[in-house]
Amino acid sequence: MKEIVVVSGKGGTGKTSVVASLACLIENKAMVDCDVDAANLSLVLSPRIIDEKDFTAGKKARIIPEKCTQCGICRDMCRFGAISENFVIDPISCEGCGACFFFCPASAVEFETSLAGRCYICDTPAGDPFVYAELFPGEENSGKLVTMVRTEAKERAQHAGLSRILIDGPPGIGCPVISSITGTSLALIVTEPTVSGIHDLERIVQLARHFDIPAAVIINKSDINQSCTDSIEQYCAQKDIPLLGRLPYEQAISEAQRQGKAIVEYAPDLPVSKALRGISEHIITIYKE
């Protein structure tokens, strides 16, 4: 089974728009949105949720009113200001350090694993398996949640006899990205022709090579800054990284998103849609069933 992850060194490069179009053009696949901190691929795919699973991670404190003597030690120990004047712990502010639990003389604090997010197993209107998740505000361990959605998607793909998994990865190079690219067949990097875009491209390429993941590049909005586009092409040539395509800037992409559609559905004859079809054909050729 081939897993293709679409990533970017920073947010806002058009990664999810690319994934949404590839989802329309590539068959025999399951899909995953691993950007659990801000999952939005579902807004375009319009999936039907068929199952939900809770994600638990980290610990949160809770004061038991019946046992609390209101001595104030817990408030003095809390460095995050999470305990109110009437001794109620704010779960958003609580960092799960456990100081109140360990120092409470009345043993009035519970310290238990908390519900940190939720995983959604879905089908798209086209019948493709799709898995995404949401990490609740203030929660941690998003890398573990990424692993959970990838595992669920792989099980669904194997059950359906599918040969590909298309992954919408999170931006950046942190823990969620590492969890998203580990063990994949290709890291498809979406970049943009800006100075910061080039810098972030270099970072994500270094990350992919550290984990021995083959990489390829797509330049989005390639016509807004020709000198930076040339620099990206030179960088790819120097590093022997395949350049799969250049996507011209297109205002209609925003309108397609407002309509809940990929640009290849909304306006299939635009140059950007034709470029995306070329990229999808290249991927299909490389990873034949």
C-alpha positions in Angstrom: 0.0 0.0 0.0 1.4 3.4 -1.0 1.0 6.3 1.3 1.4 9.8 -0.2 1.6 12.7 2.2 1.1 16.3 1.1 3.0 18.6 3.4 4.4 22.2 3.6 7.0 23.9 5.6 4.5 26.5 6.7 0.7 27.1 6.7 -1.3 28.7 3.9 0.6 27.4 0.9 -2.5 25.7 -0.6 -1.7 22.2 0.6 -5.3 21.2 1.4 -6.5 22.6 -1.9 -4.0 20.4 -3.7 -5.1 17.3 -1.7 -8.8 18.0 -2.4 -8.1 18.1 -6.2 -5.9 15.0 -6.1 -8.7 13.2 -4.2 -11.0 13.9 -7.2 -8.4 12.7 -9.7 -6.8 9.7 -8.1 -8.9 6.5 -7.7 -8.7 3.5 -5.5 -7.6 5.4 -2.4 -8.4 6.2 1.1 -7.9 9.7 2.5 -6.6 11.1 5.8 -6.5 14.6 7.2 -3.6 14.6 9.7 -3.8 18.3 10.4 -5.6 17.5 13.7 -5.1 21.0 15.1 -7.1 22.5 12.3 -8.6 19.8 10.1 -10.5 21.4 7.1 -10.3 18.8 4.3 -13.8 17.7 5.3 -15.2 21.1 4.3 -14.4 20.2 0.7 -15.0 16.4 0.7 -18.4 16.6 2.5 -18.0 13.2 4.2 -20.7 11.2 6.0 -19.5 10.2 9.5 -20.1 6.5 10.1 -18.2 6.1 13.4 -16.5 8.2 16.1 -13.7 7.3 18.5 -12.5 9.2 21.6 -8.9 10.1 21.9 -7.5 10.3 25.4 -4.1 11.8 26.2 -2.4 13.6 29.1 -3.9 14.1 32.5 -6.1 16.8 34.0 -6.7 17.7 37.6 -10.1 18.0 39.3 -10.9 19.1 42.8 -13.4 17.0 44.7 -15.6 19.6 46.6 -16.6 17.2 49.4 -12.9 16.6 50.3 -11.5 20.1 49.8 -10.7 22.0 52.9 -9.9 25.2 50.9 -6.5 25.5 52.5 -5.2 27.2 49.3 -2.0 25.1 48.9 -3.1 24.0 45.4 -3.6 27.6 44.3 -0.2 28.5 45.6 1.4 25.5 43.8 -0.3 26.1 40.5 2.0 28.0 38.1 -0.7 28.3 35.4 -3.4 30.1 37.3 -5.8 27.3 36.6 -7.5 27.2 40.0 -10.2 29.8 40.8 -11.0 31.5 44.0 -13.8 29.0 44.8 -11.4 26.1 44.0 -12.6 25.0 40.6 -9.9 23.9 38.1 -10.2 25.4 34.5 -9.5 22.4 32.2 -8.2 24.7 29.5 -5.7 26.4 31.7 -4.6 23.2 33.5 -1.3 21.9 32.0 -1.6 18.5 33.8 1.6 19.0 35.9 0.1 17.3 38.9 1.4 19.7 41.5 -2.0 20.2 43.1 -2.5 16.4 43.2 0.8 15.6 44.9 0.7 18.5 47.4 -2.9 18.5 48.5 -2.9 17.5 52.2 -6.6 16.4 52.0 -6.2 14.2 48.9 -9.0 16.2 47.4 -7.6 16.3 43.8 -8.3 13.7 41.2 -5.6 13.4 38.4 -6.9 11.2 35.6 -6.4 10.8 31.8 -8.7 13.2 30.0 -10.6 13.2 26.7 -8.3 15.2 24.4 -9.9 14.8 21.0 -12.1 12.8 18.7 -11.5 10.7 15.6 -14.1 10.5 12.8 -14.3 7.6 10.4 -16.2 8.6 7.2 -17.2 7.8 3.7 -17.2 10.5 1.0 -20.0 10.9 -1.6 -17.7 9.0 -4.0 -17.5 6.1 -1.6 -13.9 6.6 -0.6 -12.9 6.0 3.1 -11.9 9.2 4.8 -10.6 9.7 8.4 -10.0 13.0 10.2 -9.8 14.1 13.8 -10.1 17.2 16.0 -7.8 17.9 18.9 -9.7 19.8 21.6 -8.4 23.4 22.5 -5.5 23.4 24.9 -4.7 19.7 24.5 -1.4 18.1 23.7 -0.1 14.8 22.1 -1.3 15.7 18.6 1.4 13.4 17.2 -0.4 10.5 18.9 -3.7 11.6 17.4 -2.1 11.7 14.0 -0.9 8.1 14.5 -4.5 7.1 15.4 -6.1 8.6 12.3 -3.4 7.0 10.1 -4.0 3.6 11.7 -7.7 3.9 11.2 -7.4 4.9 7.6 -5.0 2.0 6.9 -7.3 -0.5 8.4 -10.2 0.9 6.3 -8.1 0.9 3.2 -7.0 -2.7 3.7 -10.5 -3.8 4.4 -11.7 -2.2 1.1 -8.7 -3.6 -0.8 -7.4 -0.1 -1.8 -3.8 0.4 -2.9 -3.3 4.1 -2.0 -3.7 6.4 1.0 -3.7 10.2 0.3 -2.7 12.1 3.4 -3.2 15.8 4.1 -0.4 16.6 6.5 -0.1 19.4 9.0 2.2 22.4 8.3 5.6 22.9 9.7 8.2 20.4 10.9 7.1 19.5 14.4 5.8 16.3 16.0 2.5 16.1 14.1 4.4 16.4 10.8 6.9 13.7 11.9 4.0 11.4 12.7 2.4 12.2 9.3 5.4 11.4 7.1 7.0 8.5 9.0 6.8 5.3 6.8 5.2 7.0 3.8 6.1 6.4 0.2 6.3 10.0 -0.9 6.3 13.4 0.7 4.7 15.8 -1.8 5.9 19.3 -0.7 3.8 22.3 -1.6 5.7 25.5 -1.5 5.3 29.1 -2.8 7.7 31.5 -4.5 8.6 33.7 -1.5 11.7 34.1 0.5 10.1 32.5 3.5 8.6 29.8 1.3 12.1 28.8 0.1 13.4 28.7 3.7 10.5 26.5 4.8 10.9 24.3 1.8 14.5 23.6 2.8 13.4 22.7 6.3 10.8 20.2 5.3 13.2 18.6 2.7 15.7 18.2 5.5 13.1 16.5 7.7 12.0 14.1 4.9 15.6 13.1 4.2 16.3 12.6 7.9 13.5 9.9 7.9 14.6 8.6 4.4 11.3 9.6 2.8 11.4 10.4 -1.0 10.3 13.9 -1.7 8.8 15.8 -4.6 7.8 19.5 -5.0 4.9 21.5 -6.3 5.2 25.3 -6.6 1.9 26.9 -5.9 1.2 30.5 -7.2 4.3 30.0 -9.3 3.7 33.1 -11.4 3.6 35.7 -8.6 7.4 35.9 -8.2 9.4 34.5 -11.1 12.8 35.1 -9.4 11.8 33.0 -6.4 10.3 30.4 -8.6 13.6 30.1 -10.5 15.4 29.8 -7.1 13.1 26.9 -6.1 13.7 25.2 -9.4 17.5 25.6 -9.0 17.3 24.3 -5.4 15.3 21.2 -6.5 17.8 20.5 -9.3 20.8 20.8 -6.9 19.2 18.5 -4.4 17.9 16.1 -7.1 14.3 16.6 -6.0 11.6 16.0 -8.7 9.5 19.1 -9.5 6.1 17.6 -10.3 4.3 20.8 -11.3 3.8 24.6 -11.2 0.4 25.9 -10.2 -0.5 29.4 -11.4 -2.3 31.8 -9.1 -6.0 31.5 -9.5 -8.7 33.5 -7.6 -11.3 31.0 -8.5 -9.8 28.6 -6.0 -11.3 30.7 -3.2 -14.7 30.6 -4.8 -14.5 26.9 -5.2 -13.7 26.5 -1.5 -16.8 28.6 -0.6 -18.8 26.3 -2.8 -17.3 23.2 -1.0 -15.6 22.0 -4.1 -12.1 21.3 -5.4 -10.9 23.5 -8.2 -10.8 20.6 -10.7 -14.5 20.1 -10.1 -15.5 23.8 -10.0 -13.5 24.9 -13.1 -11.9 21.9 -14.8 -10.7 23.9 -17.8 -8.6 26.5 -15.9 -4.8 26.3 -16.3 -4.4 25.4 -12.6 -6.9 22.5 -13.0 -4.9 21.2 -16.0 -1.7 21.4 -14.0 -3.2 19.5 -11.2 -4.4 16.8 -13.6 -0.8 16.5 -14.9 0.5 16.1 -11.3 -2.1 13.4 -10.5 -1.2 11.5 -13.7 2.5 11.6 -12.7 1.7 10.2 -9.3 -0.5 7.5 -10.7 2.3 6.5 -13.2 4.8 6.3 -10.4 2.5 4.4 -8.0 0.6 2.0 -10.3 -1.8 -0.4 -8.7 
